[in-house]
Amino acid sequence: MAAVVYLALILSFSAVSAVTNITTDEHALLSLKAPIASWSSSVTQVCNWTGVLCNRHGRVAALNLSNMGLLGTIAPDIGNLSFIVSLDLSNNNFSGGIPKEMAHLRRFKDIHVNFNDCRTLSFHRLTNLERLYLGNNRFTGNLPESISNASKLTILDLTNNSFSGLVPKSLGNLGLLEILGLAGNNFSSEPSPPESSFINSLTNCTKLRALTITGIPINGTLPVSVENLSTSLQLMRAQGCGIRGTIPNGIGNLSGLVRLSFYGNHLSGSIPNTIKGLQKLQGIDVGNNKLQGSIPNDFCQLPELSGLYMAYNQLSGSVPACLGNITSLRQLNLSSNKLTSTLPASLGNLKDLLMFKADLNSFHGNIPSDIGNLKNNFSSDIPGSIGDLQNLVTLYLEHNDLMGTIPETFRSLVSLETLDLSQNNLSGLIPKSLDKLLYLKYFNVSYNKLHGEIPSGGPFRNFTSQSFLPNEALCGATQFGVRPCKTNYVGRSKTLRKVVIICVSFAISLVVVLLTFVLLWIRRQKSKRLPVEIDLQPVAEHRRISYREILEATNRFEESNLLGNGSFGSVYKGVLSDGMVVAIKVFKLQRERALKSFHVECDVIRNVRHRNLTKIITSCSNPDFKALVLEYMQNGSLEKWLYSHNYVLDILQRLDIMTNLSCVEYGLEGSVSTSCDVYSYGIMLMETFTRKKPTDEMFAGQMTLKWWVKESLPSSVIQVLDRNLLRQGSENSLAEVDCVSSILKLALDCTAESPEQRINVKDVLATLKKIRGNWSSANSISNCTSVSCSRRHKRVAALNLVNMGLSSGSPICNWIGITCSRRHKRVAALHLANMGLVGSIPPSIGNLSFLVSLDLSNNNFHGHLPDELDRLQRLEGVLPSFIGQTLANLEQLLIGGNEFTGSLPVSIPNASKLYRIDIFRLDQEKALKSFETECEVIRSILTGISRRLSLVALTLISKLWFWSTCQIGVWKKYGSEGSVSTWCDVYSYGIMLMEMLNRKTPTDDMFAGDMSLKRWVKESPPNPVFQ
């Protein structure tokens, strides 16, 4: 769990002094938390701590620690925050319950403890509470009657807990209540008669806007008093409540209803005609009941209806033709009823209809000219006009008597995902244009009379033989389970055939040569480029959204929702119907190039995946309106954090941000160079650490941000750096100045006048990482001013705790980067790559006796791999390629006695400080079988490190060469003519030892005639090392 290496909420201190000042608040907060680095009186004032907001008196008024991975219980000392008004601990891992000490906090208005693991609850004396979010916890027991003491409550969310007993009628005393969520609990059955139900008491809640009681076992009829609920009620969900009887006629009195769901009950009788009184209704779901009678025409009088769900009932009669007049209708589900007659042609008027299901009824006749439908007894041809339904997602026409061909107009169903035409009498070809339906995931034309070739492009690459059974006249690829198509060749002369063969051969050869050059060029370019982190996951399936939904989400583009303006568009904050908060970029199509900008952004988002690119949720594209719906970044922009008066980014946070930034030209006019010119990156570095924009008013004429920074180096850096980086009372001010000085020097290297003189992007990143590593090493955990700093140091500390019997508040198998074996619950994998870890690898890692996989790549470790790695004899897999690349300071490589496979990394010779290698199994007969040894790699290792090997290491390398040659098989004698012996002749081994020690090859020009390397060594003086 991230909580172990990030934050752990603990109970520690005893009750603090009753002095009513900021010191009281400070002690109360410190009792909540030990490891939050920025929560320390020695670092900053309490009002500057993460998540803390003070009032005008300097007392803690709000505490927001949501989404921080906190673990533990809520300390009773929180009761000492006597001025607190708002508390948000949502989306953490708190257990226990809400302390009774919180009852003393009379100023409380908001409590957010949803999405935790809390179990106990007390409402005593919280009389001023207005909003209480307790959903998605494990609260148990009866809901206390004392909840009615909080008479100012407007929001009460108790969903998805384990409350039991009866729902208290005292809820009716909450006269200001607007939202009540009781779904997903274990409440007892409501008593009879219905008038004694808690629902009856809710008629006093005249401001109620949302009521969710799904799963509460009413097991009877709805009380008549339901018609007296608030006319402000917009949402009512009562699914799976065992409701019997009929839908009350008085339901039409709830004139403010927008969503109504009685799904999964035992309702019977007909749908009351009073439903027409719900003029604001957008969605109604009465599916999976026992409703009878016909579909009332009263639905046609609901102008805003977009979803009508009546499946799995016993409705009969015909479908009202007037449904085709509800132009807002997008989803219509009439499945599994007893509907008869024909489908009205007016349904073709529903141009925005996304889903229409009417299967398992008794429809008959022809398909209307404007719509296709499901499993009935339709006959005749499929009308070509069905191609006008460009928003159609699903089309089931199986098990009918359809004839004719598959219309070519199907190519216009650009949104189609499912098409089932099986069990009909269709003939002709499968239109090749269907391979343009990019979203098509399911396709079935089995049991028809089709013939010809099956398309092989687009979505057809993913279809199998199950889509084409048993159409014997079809042909195509083998994956479709049909015969291959025959190609008719016109008789050609042998001469022409030879010419074709020669031309084809020449073309193939030319292509191979060109591809070779291209691959070599790409490889060379890659070595010069910084690798971009690409997400290879499949492109997500995007939801659909209409202009109307965007209009509602932004409250008709209200100015208060405007996030920003650009040249080609404006960005608004919006809330979709399901509660998702999004950012909506609306393009100004009246501007020249705005349309092109829209298409460019779509292409970029579709083709590029990167963790620093905002995720696209969907888009809305009409001829006169285009918008992108993007993930809402609630933390705002870098500009917000850098120039905010409420937040301060420390050096470590700014370094992390700059390490992850993409290169885009910034602060200089001109086009982006093909080599990702770092000029813009350098300007951004300067702005980030000086807190001055290149467009600041102080920069005019020859005075620019770059010139200002350049003039400050090296002696006046303190004049330009952001004052917020100089911590008050810090003893490391000089270190901070030196650190920022190094960064600004790097920024100047990035902004050299000539592009040829600018530093390479790869070197920029390497330098930044080095600066970051030096800064991290120079600052202990106690000096960090950010949670992120504490988190990274704790990750390093985690290495020392691994498998040593120590505890950090949660099971070791839940720690970040740790995977345990299922059987023994021992650490089997340790993956801590890309975590910015600093220090040496501790010897205690050798105690992970069950370790199979280890990944510590892309960190800042130094020193050597500990000898204790020899104990990890279960390690397996391919030897990682980062050895020699990122471990440039590696001195010893001791990985013998394991199960590594694959090739030796060719980058090993790059480890310029390497002086000791051991890659051997204890079983020497299998020493090299576990490696597909490449002699050139071994040779380059010997060449690269022979100059710095000690005699002991030479012996080890000799052993390496000896065993590699023996296991590879028969080797030619090296430096001598003659036949090869059958038992791994050591003659060549001796010659190699001579060459290694004196750096003379046996083919050197000095060896001629009788003078050979062997003779030269043999006749050398007794102390040949100095010769």
N, C-alpha and C positions, 0 to 999 in steps of 0.2 A: 504494500500500500504506500501511496505517496506520503501519507501522513507520518510514517516512521522516519523518513529521511527529510521531511519538510517541516512539519510542526506537530507537536504533541501537547494537547491541552491536559493539564494535570491539576490535581488538588495538592496544594503544598502548604501555604502559610496559614497560621491560625488567625482568629479574628483580629482585625486591626483596630487601631485607636478610633475612638468615636469623634475625633476632631473633624468638624465639618468644613473642610477646605479641599483644595486640589490635591493635597497630600493623601487625603482619604481616598480619593478617586485613584491616585497612582498606586497605592498599596492594593486596592481592590483589583485593579487590572493586572498587576504583577502576580497576584495570587491565581489568576486565571492561566497564566502563561509563563513558562520558563525560557524556552528556546527561541522566541521571536527576537531576533537581534535588534530590531529597531525599537523594541519596547524595553528601554533601559534608561533609567534616570541619569546615567552617566553619559548618554549619547545625545538625546534631544529632550525637549520639553514634552510632557505627556500629550499636549494638544497636537503635537506633530507626529505622534505615533501612527502607524498604519491602521486605518479603519476607525480612528478616534476623531470625533467632532465635538468641539466645545462650544458653549453658548457665550453670550457677551460678558458673563461674569467669570469666564475662564474655567467653568466646571464642565465635566463630561456630560454631554447631552445626547449623543448618539454613538453607538458602537456597531460597526458593520464589518463582520468577519466572515461573510458568506463566501462559498466556493474556495476555501483555503485548505481543504483536506485535514481539518482539525480532528483530533482523536481524544477521547476521554470523557469526563463528565463536566457539567457546568458547576463551577465552584460556588459555594454558598456566599462567598465574599462579594459576589455581584450585587448582593443586597445593600452594600455600602455606597453604591453609585446613586446617591439620593437625588441627583438632578437629571438622571437619564430619562429620556422621552422615547427613544427608539432603539430597539435591539434586533439585529439581524444576524443569526447564526445558521442560516439555511444552507443546504447542500454541503454538509460536513459529515462527520461520523461520531457525533456525540451519543453517548449512551446514558443510562440512569434516567434522570427526569429533570423537570423544572424545579429548582430549589424553592422551598417554602419561603425563604428569606426575600424572594422577589415580591412577596405580598406587601412589603414595607414601601415599595417604590410607587408612591401615589401618583407620580407624574407620568407614568407609563401610558403611551398611546399606541405604540406599534410593537408587536412581538412576532418575529419571523423565526420559527424553529423547524420549518418544514424540511423534508428530505434529510432526516437524521435517523437515529436509532433510539430515541427517547421512549420511556415506558411509563413514568409516573407524572402526575399532573395535579396542580393546586390552583384554584382561582380566587382564593381568599382576598377580599378587599381591593381588588384591582378595579376600582370604580370608574376610573377615567380611561380605561382601555377602549380603543376604537377599532383596532384591527388585530386579529389573532390568527396566525397561520400555523397550524399544527399538523398539516397533512403529510402523509407518507412517512410515518414513524411507526412505533409499536405500542402506542398507548393502550392500556388495558383497563378493565373494570368499568363500572357504571359512569356515565357522564354526570358529573356532580350538579345537583340542583343549584348550587351556589353560583353557577355560571350566569344566572340572571342578575347577580349583583353588578355585573359589568354592563350597566344600563345604557352606556354610550356606544356599545359595539355596533359597527356597521358591517364588518366582514368577519365571519367565523368559518374557518376552513378546517374540518376534522376528517377529511376524506382519507381513505386507505390507511386505517389503523385497526385496532382490535377492540374497540369499545363494545361493551355488551349491555344487557339489560334493556329497559325501555327508554326510548327517546323522551327526555323530560319535557313535560308540557310548559315548564317555566321558560322555555325558549320564546314563548309568546309574549313574555314581558320585555323582550328586547325590541322596543318600539322603533328604534332607529336602524334595525338590521336591514342591510341591502343584499348581502350575499351569504348564503348558508349552504355549506357542503357537508353532507353526512354520508355520502356513498362509500361503499367498500369497507364496512365494519361488520360487527357480529351482533347487531341489535336483535332483541327478542321480538316475537310476533306481536303486532298491535292488538289490543283487546277489542272485543266487540261490545256494544255497537260501534259503527264507524264514527259516530259523533264524539266518542271518547278518544279518538286518535289525536296524536300530537299535531296532525295537519290542521285540525280544527282550531288549535291555539294560535297557529300562524296567521290567522286572519287579522290579528292585532298588529302584525308587522306590515304596516301600510306602505312602507318604502321598499319592500322586498323586490329585488331585480333578478336574482338567480337562485334557484332551488334545485339541488341535486340530491335525490334520496334513493338512487339506484341500489338495489340489493336489500333494502329494509323490508322485512317480511310483513307487508300489510295484510296479505291473505284474506282479503275481503273486498267489499265495494268501497269506492272512493266516497268520502263524506260529501254531502250536498254542499257543505260549507266551502268546498274547493272553489266554487264560483265567486266566493267573497274574498279570495286572495287579492293581493294588491294589483291594481290595474297597471302598476309599474313593472310587473313581472315580465321579464323578457326571455328567460330560459327556465324550462322545467323538464327535468329528466327523472323518470320513474320507471326504469328498466328492471325487469326481473324481480318485481315486488309481489308477484302472486295476486295482482289485482283482478277481481272478478266483476261480473255484472257489465253494465254498459258504460260508455263514455258519457259523463253527466252533460245534460243539455246546457247547463250553466257555464260550460267551458268557454263558450263564446263571449262571456263577460270579461275575460282576461284579454282586453283589447291591445295590451302592449306586447303580447307574446311574439317572439321572433323565432324561437326554436322550441319544439314540443316533441317529447319522445315517450311513448308507452310500450316500447319494444319488449317482446318476451314475457307478456303477461297472459291472463286468461280472459281478456275482454271479449264480449260477445255482443250480439245485436248489431244494429246498423250505425253508421257514422252520422252523428246528429247534424241537421242542416244549419245549426247555429254556428258551425265552424266558419261560416262566411263572415262572422263578426271579427275574426282575427285578421284584420286588414294589414298588419305589419308582419305576418307570418312568412318566414323564408324557408323553413324546413319542418316537416312533420314526419315522424316515423311511428307507425302503428303495426309494423310487421311482426310476424310470429305470434299472432293472437287467434281468436276464433270469430272474427268479425264476419257478418253476413250482409246480404242485400247488395245493392248496386253501388257503384262509385258515384257519389253525389255530384251534381253539377255545381254545387256551391264552391267546390275547389276552384272553379274557373273565375270566381270573383275575388281571388286573392292575388293582387297585382304583383306582389314581390316574391311569390313562391318560386324557389329554385330547386328544392328537393322534395320529392313525394315518394315515400316508401310504404308500400302496402302488401309486400310479399308474404307468402305463407299464411293466408287467411282463407276464407270460404266465400269471397266476393263473387258475384255472378252478374249476368247481364253484359252489356257492351261497354266499351270505353267511350266516355263522353267526347264528342267531337270538339267541344269547346276547349278541351285541354290544349289544343293546338294554338289557342289564342294567348296562352300564358307565355309570352316571349322570354320571360326571365327563367323559365324552367331549364335546368341543366341535367338533372338526374331523375329518372322515372323508373320505378321498380314495381312491376305488377306480377312478378313470377308466382307460380304455384297457387293459383286461384281457380275459379270455375268460370272465367270469363269466356264469352262466346262471340259470335258474329264476326265481322271483319274489322280490321284496324282502320280507324278514320284517316282519310287522306290528309286531313288538316295537321296531322303530326309532322308533316313535312315543313310546316312553318317554323318549327323549333330549330332555328339555325344554330343556336348555341348549345343544343343538347349534346352532352358528353357521354351519358350512359342511359340506355333504354333496355330493360329486361322485361320480357313478357312470356318467357318460356313456361312450359308445363301448364298451359291453359287449353282451351278448345277452340281456338281461332280457326277460320277456314277462309277460302277464297284466294284471290291474287294478292301479292304484296302491293301495297299502294305505290304509286309511281314515285313517291318522294321518300320512301323509308324502307329499310330492310329489317327483318325480325328473326325470331328464334323458333324453336322446335314446335311447329304446328303442322298444318296440312296445306301449306302454300304450294301453288303450281305456277306454270308459265315461266317466262324468262325473268332474269334479274334485271331490273330497269337500269339503264345507263346513268340516269340522273342521280343514282345513289352516290356518284362521285362528287356531288356537291357538298357532301357532309365532311368537310375538311377537318373538323374537330372530332370526328368519330374515332373512338379508341378501341372499342370491342364490337365485333359483328359475328354473331352466331346464326347460321342458316342451315345447320345440319338437320338430318332426318325430315326432309321435305320431299316434294316432287318437282323440284326446280329443273328446268330444261334450258337448252340453248348453251351459249358460251359464257365464259367469265368475262365481264365487260372490261374493255381497255380503260374505262374511266376509273377503275379501281386505283390506277396510278395516282389519282388526285387525293386519295385518302391518306394524306401525309402524316396524320397522327395515329394511324392504325397500329395497334399492338397485337391484336388477336383476330384471326380470320379463320372461321371453321365453315367449310362448304361440303363436308363429308355427307355420305348417305343421300345423294341426290341423283339426278340423271343428266348432269352437265356433260357436255362434249366439247370438242375442239382443243385448242392449245392453251397452255398456261401462259398468260401474257408475260413476255420478257420484262416489261416495264415494272413488274412487281418487285424486281430486285432493287428498285429505287426507294422502296418503303423502308427507310432506315430504322424505324422504331418497331418493325414487325418482329415479334418474338415467338408467336405460335401460329402455325399454318397447317391446315389439314384439308386435303381434297380427296381423301380415301373413298373408295367405293363410288366412283363415278365412271364416265366413259371418255376420259380425256386421252389425248395422244400427243405425240411430239416430244420435243426436248424440254427437260426441266431446267429453268434458269439456274445458273451456278454462282451468280454474284450476290453482293449485298447480304441480306439476312439469310439467303438460302444456303450459305456456307455452314450454318448451324443446324439445319434441318436434317432429319434422318428418314429412314425408310418408312417409319410409322406415319409419316405425313402423306404417303402416296400409295397405300395398299388398297386393293390389288390392281391398280391401273396398268394392265399388262402392255398396253400400247405406248406407254411412256418410255422414254430413254434418257440417259444422262449419266452423271457420275456414279461410281460404285457405291458411295455412301447412301444413295437413295434406294438401293436394293432393286434397281431396274437394269435392263440390258444397256450396253453402251450404244450410243448413236452411231449409225453408219455414215461415213463420209464418202460422197460420190466423187470419184476421181475421173477426170477425162483422160483418155489415153494419151500418153505422152511418149515421145521418143526417148531412147536411151541417152542420146546426146544431151537433150534438154534436162534429163534427170541428173546427169553428171554435172552439168553447169550449176544446177540448183544446189547440189551437194557441196560443190566447191565454194559457191557464194555463201552458203550457210556456214560452212566451216570457217571461211575467212571472217565472216561477220562475228561468229562466236569468239574467234581468237582476238579480234579487235576489241570486242566488248570485255574480254577477260583482262587484256592489257590495260584498257582504260580503267576498269574497276580496280585493278591493282594500284595504279597511280592515284586514283581517288581515295582509296582506303589508306594508302601511305600518307597522303596529304592530310586527310582527316585525323589520322593518328598523331601526326606532327602538330596539327593545330590544337588537338586536345591536350597535348603536353604543355601548351602555352596558355590554355584557358583554365579558369577556375571552374570546376565541375558544378553544374546547377543541379540542385536536388529536385528530382522529378518524381511525382507520384504516378506509379504505373498502374494504380487501381483503375478498374473500369469506370468510364464516365457515369456519374450518378444519373438516375432517372429523375428528370425534372418534373415538378408538379406544374399544373396549368393554372393560369390566372387571367382574369378578364379585366378590362378597363374599369368596370363597375367595382370590382373588388379592390382595385388600387385606389379608386376614388373614396371608397369607404375606409380603407386602411389609413389613408392620410387625412381623413376628415375633409375631403374635397380640397386637398393641397393647402391646408391651413398654414398660415405663415409661421405659427409656433412650431410646426413640424419640420420647417426648413432647416436642413443641416449645413448646406453650402451651395454656392453658385459657381458655375464654370462657364467656359466659352461656349460649350455645346449642350449644356444641360444643367439641371438643378437636382439636388439630392434631398429627399425627404425621409423622415423617420415615419414608419408605418407599423400598424399592428394588424396582422391578418385575422381572419375569422376564427382560427384555431388558437389564437393567442400569441403566435410567433411574432417577435419583434424583428423587423427587417429595415434595410435601407433601400430606397427606391430611387433609381436614377432616371429622371424623365428628360428625354432629349428634346432640344429646341429645334424642331424640324424646319422652322422658318429660317434658321441660320444656314448659310452656305457651309458645306462639308459636315454638317451635323449627322446626316444620314450615313455618310461614309464612316464617321466616327463610331456610330452604332454597330455597323457591320464589322469594323476592325476590332472593336472590343469583344464582340461575339466570337470572332475567329480566335482571338488570343485566349479567351477563357475556355473555349472548346478544346484547344490544342495544347495548352500549357497547364501543368499542375505544379504548384510550388507552395510551400508552407507560408510564404509571405504575400501571396496573392489572395485577395478577398474571394471567398467561395460564392459562386453564383447559385441562386436557388431556382430561379425561373426567369422568364422574360415575357413581355407582352408586346406583340408586334402587329399593328394594324396600319393601313395606308396613311392614316393621319395621326397616329400616336404610337410611339415606341418607347419602351422602358425596360430597364434591367432591375430585377429584384435580387439584391445582394444580402449577404450575411451582415447583420448589424454589429459593428464593432463597438461594444459598450464601453470599452476602455478609451475610446477616442483615438486621436492621431498623435504622432510624435510631437507635432506642434503644440497640442494641448498640454502634454506633459512637460515639454521643455519650457514653455512660456507661462505655465500656470503659477498662480500665487499660492495655491493650496498644496501643490505637490513638488517634490524635489527629487530629481534623478541623480543618484550618486555615480561615481566614476565607473564602477563595475557594471551598473545597469546601462550606462551610455556605451561602454565598450561592447557589451553584448548586442545592443541594438545595431551598432555600426558593423559588427561582424556579420550580421544577417541581412544587411541592406543590399538590394540589387543596384547595379550601376545604371543610372540614367543621367543624361547631360543635365547639369543643374548649375545655375548661376552664370551660364555662358551661352550666347546664341550660336546656333549652328546645328548641324545634323549629328546624329549618333554615329560614332565610328564603328567599323566592323569588329574591332578588337576590344569593344566595351571600354572606351576611353575612361580613365579614372579621374579626369579633371573634376567632373561633377562630384565624385566620391570625396575628393579632397576638400571641395567647398563645403560639403555636408559635414565632414569631420570638423572643420573650423566652426561652423555654426553650432554644432552639437556641444562643443566644449567651451565656446565663448558666449553662447546664448545671444548672438547677434546675427540677424539675417543679412544676406548680401544686398538686400534692397533697403536696408535701414537708412534713415534720413542722414545719418552721420557720414555716409559714404557718398561723396559727390566729387566730380572731377577726377583727379588721379587717385584720390583716396578711395580704396576699395577694401573689402574684407581681407582679401589676400595680402595686400600691401600692409595693412594694419597689423596683421599677424606676423608677417615677415619682419617688420621693423621692431617687433617686441622681443624677438629671439636674439640671443639667448638670455639676456639679463633682465628683461622686463616682462616676462611671461605673466607675472601676477597681475599686470595691468590689463590684460586682455581676457584671462580666463574667467569663467562664470563664478561669481562670488559665492554662489551656493555650494560650490565644490570645496570651499575652505570651511571645514566644520569648526564651529565654535568650541574652544577649549581643546582642540585636537593637538596632539604632540607630533603629528605627521604632516604638518602643513608643507614642510620642505619636500617630503616624499610626494605629496599631491602635486606640487608645482613641477617636480621633476617628471612625474608620470605624464602630466598634461603637456609638458614641453616636448617629450618624446612623440606624443601623438600629433602635435602641431607641426613638428619637423616632418613627420610622415605625410601630413596633409600638404605641405609645401612640395614634397617630392611628387605627389600626385598631380600638382597643378603647375608643373614646369611648362614654360612657354611652348617648347617644341614637344609634340607628341612622342618623338623618338626618345626624349630625355625622361619621360614620365615612367615611374616605377610600374612594374608588371602587377596585375591584379592579384596573382597568386602570391607574390612577395608581400603585397599589402596585407593580405590575410595572415600570412605567417608572422609578419612584424606585429600586427595587432594582437595575435595570440601570445606572442612572446611578452609584449607589454602587459597584457592581462595576467599572464602567469607570474610575472615579477611583482605586479601590484598585489595579487592575491597572496603571494608568499610573504610580502612585507606587512600584511595586515592580518592580525589574528581575528578569530570569530568575534571576540568582544568588541572589536573596533568597527565591525560592519554596520552599515546603516540601512541595510535592506534585507528583506526576507530572502531574496535570491542568494545573497552572499552566504547567509546562514545555511541555506539549503545545500549549496555546493560543498561547503566544508563538512557538513554532516555526511554527504555522500562519501567523502574520503574517509571519514571516521567509520563509516559502515564497513569498509574493507577490513578494518581491524576487529570488528565484531563478528564477522562471518564465521558461523559454525563453532564459536568458542564458548557456547553456553550462556552468552550474555543476552539481555533482553532490553529492547527499546520501546516497549509498550504494545507491541503487536507481534504475532507469530512471524518467525524469520521467513517463512515461505510467502508472506505477503509483502516483503520488502521490494523496493524498486529494483528491477533487473535480476531478480532471483527466481529460479524455477526449481521446484523440488520434485523428486521422483515420486511416483504414485504409491509405490509399494513400501518403501522405507521412510518416506518423508524426509529424505536427506537432500542437501543442495546438489543438484545435478547440472545446473547451468548458471553462470554468472555473466550477465551481459550489461556492462556499464559504458558502452561506447558513446561518444559525443556528449559527455557530461561535464567537460571542463575540469576534470579531476586533476589535482596537483599533488606532488610528493612522490615518494618511492612506493613500490609495491611491497606490502608487509610480508615477512616470512610466514605469518600465521595463515596465509592463503594455502600453504601446504597441508593444512589440516582438513581441507575439503576433500576427503578421501573418496567421495562418490562423484566428484566433478567430472563431467563428460565434455562440457563446452565452456570455453572462457573467451570473452571478448572485451578487451580494455582499450580498443583502438580509438584514435582521435581524441586523446587527452593530453595532459602535460606531465606525465610521469618521467622521472629521471632515475639515475642509478642503474642497477642491473637486475635482471630477473633473479629472484632468490633461489638458492640451491634447493630449497624445500619443494620447488616444483617437481623435483625428481619423484616425490611421493605420489604425484597425481597420475597413477598408472592407468586410469580409466579414460583419460583424455583421448578423443578421437576426432575424426574429420580431416579436412584439408588444412594444411599449414597456412595460416593467414598471410595474405599478400602484403599487409602493412609492415611486416618485418623488413627492415631496411629502408622503408619509405618514411613512415612517421616515427620509427624508433631510431633516429639518426645517432643518438648517444648510447645505443646499446653496446655493452661491453662483454656480456656473456650470454650465450644462447644454449641453454641446457634443457633439452626437451626429449632426452632419451627415455627408453622404457615405456613408450606410449603406443598408440594405434593410429598415428597420423598416416594419411594416404595422399595421393596426388603428387604434384611436382614440387620440387624445392623452389621457393620464390626467387625469381631472377633479381629481385631488388636487394638480396642479402649483401652483396658486395658494397652497397651504398652505406652500410653501417660502418663508418670509417673508424670507430673506436672499438670494434669487435676484436677480442683476443682469445676467446674460448668458445668452442662449439662442441656439442654432444647431441647427436640425433639418433643414437643407436638403441635398439631393443636389447633387453637383457638376453634374449635368445638370439645369439649372433647368426644362427643359420637362417633366420628370417629378417636379418638386419635391414636389407635393402629391398626386400619384397614388398614391404609396406610403403615404399616410395617408388614412383616411376622415375628413377634417378636420371637426371640430365647431366651428362658429363661436362657440358660446356659451363653449366652453372657452378659445378664443383671446381672446375678449373679456374673460373673467374674468382671464386672465393679464395682459392689458394694464391692466385696472383695478387689479389687485392689486399690480403692480410698477412702474407708471408713476411713482410718487412717488420711487422710489429709483434710477431709471435715469440713467446718465451720458448725455451727448450721443452718444457712440459707440454705447452700447447702444440709445439711441433710434433711431439710424439702422438698427441691426440689427433692432429690432422693427418699424420701418417696412417694412423689406424683408420681414419675416415677413408682415405684413398685406397688403402689396402682392402678393406672390406667392400668398398664399392666396386673395385675391379674384380674381386673374387665372385661377388654375387651377380655381376652383370654377365659373366660367362667367359668365353675364350677371348683373350686380348692379344693383339699382336705385340711382339717384343718391341720395346721402345729403345732405340739407340743401338740396335744390333740386328744383323741379318740372321735369318735362320727360321726354322719351323717353330710353331707354337706348341708348348707342352700341354698335356691334357690336364695338368693339375695347377692351374693358376700360377704359372711361373713367376717367381718374385724378382726375376732379373730386371723387368721393367720397373718394378717398385724401387729397386736400388738406384737405377738411373734417375728416377723421379726425385728421390731423396737428394741426390747430388745436385740436380738442377735447382731444387728448391732452396738449398743452402747457399749456393754460390751464384745463382741467377745466370747460369750459362746453359743454353740449350745444347743438346748433343749434335745439333746441325749447325752450330756456330761456325763462322768462317775460319776461326783459329784452329778448328779441328780438321786436319787434312792428312792424308797418308796414314802413317801409324799413330799419329797423335789423335786420340779420342778423349771424350770427357772422362771416361773411366780411367784411362792411363794418366791423364792430367791430375786427377784427384789422387791417384795411387802414388804418384811420384812427388806429390807436394810435401812440404816440410811437415814435421810432427804436429804443428799447430796450424792447420789449414784455414781456420776460421778467419785469420787476419789476412789471408791471401785472396 
